[in-house]
């Protein structure tokens, strides 16, 4: 049986697959490597040519399965896939936010009166983004975190200046920047922050992670979360509305429209997903959740039925052990006369 032709569902099959993989016969490959090593030694080759000859012998004589052979012959089938980066953005209130302190050498290099003891994070870099580039100025925090990351090389040249001559196409581009699907190709490849730090634009958009507060239990934290992520701001204090509340700022017509527009790019159908999640949590105890593994689902159902039949049989056997004078009283419906057993 070829284990590569079947998906692995349980522990035994997984162990069998691994054991059969690393115990397969490699006689021809080992012999070819030995012959290549002997030829390299007889030819008085240097170390690099010797390793190259042994590597060529290994790659040309290694036995592969039919599935791996098909993968190698068809480049359009992926052997691996690189997933995009993930970036966590803390949207808690400033007084409840946790920051990472600088290392001891960095702290020793600071002035005695300096209060800059924390490492920079994505929130601080967002507030320090350049104000001379309209496309970067209009980015919300979620977009900025998804597209830009810190550039640790200091000897790179930047091209983050505003266009000297704004053509009609460039003006139209900046106006509709937030709704354009090809935003990543329209942003500057590198930008210089106001503190002279360099940030580089990603080739693949990162996934933004965050913790969303409950809208009913924590309404102020919830609206602060939405404004902080999806409304462009330069100072976090500007997110407070006229009533000194984040909710009043959110329900301003122009603010809510921008938040909903940017939120739709990162959380499509967010309200429907929230309602489905709440419905699932409320009905979790009344329904049986099935996975995509039909074999395990069948085993779980059989085990559940066995447990029910086992409990019923135990109850029947327990009733048989009740003395006749107690059983007669229990059958009469007077449950108060039946002694309690713990």
HELIX and SHEET records of a PDB file:
HELIX    1   1 UNK A    3  UNK A    5  5                                   3    
HELIX    2   2 UNK A   11  UNK A   22  1                                  12    
HELIX    3   3 UNK A   27  UNK A   42  1                                  16    
HELIX    4   4 UNK A   47  UNK A   61  1                                  15    
HELIX    5   5 UNK A   66  UNK A   73  1                                   8    
HELIX    6   6 UNK A   94  UNK A   96  5                                   3    
HELIX    7   7 UNK A  104  UNK A  109  1                                   6    
HELIX    8   8 UNK A  122  UNK A  127  1                                   6    
HELIX    9   9 UNK A  134  UNK A  137  1                                   4    
HELIX   10  10 UNK A  141  UNK A  147  1                                   7    
HELIX   11  11 UNK A  168  UNK A  175  1                                   8    
HELIX   12  12 UNK A  183  UNK A  185  5                                   3    
HELIX   13  13 UNK A  219  UNK A  230  1                                  12    
HELIX   14  14 UNK A  236  UNK A  239  5                                   4    
HELIX   15  15 UNK A  246  UNK A  250  1                                   5    
HELIX   16  16 UNK A  253  UNK A  266  1                                  14    
HELIX   17  17 UNK A  270  UNK A  282  1                                  13    
HELIX   18  18 UNK A  284  UNK A  286  5                                   3    
HELIX   19  19 UNK A  294  UNK A  320  1                                  27    
HELIX   20  20 UNK A  324  UNK A  331  1                                   8    
HELIX   21  21 UNK A  335  UNK A  337  5                                   3    
SHEET    1   A 2 UNK A  86  UNK A  88  0                                        
SHEET    2   A 2 UNK A 207  UNK A 209  1                                        
SHEET    1   B 3 UNK A 148  UNK A 150  0                                        
SHEET    2   B 3 UNK A 198  UNK A 201 -1                                        
SHEET    3   B 3 UNK A 190  UNK A 192 -1                                        
END                                                                             
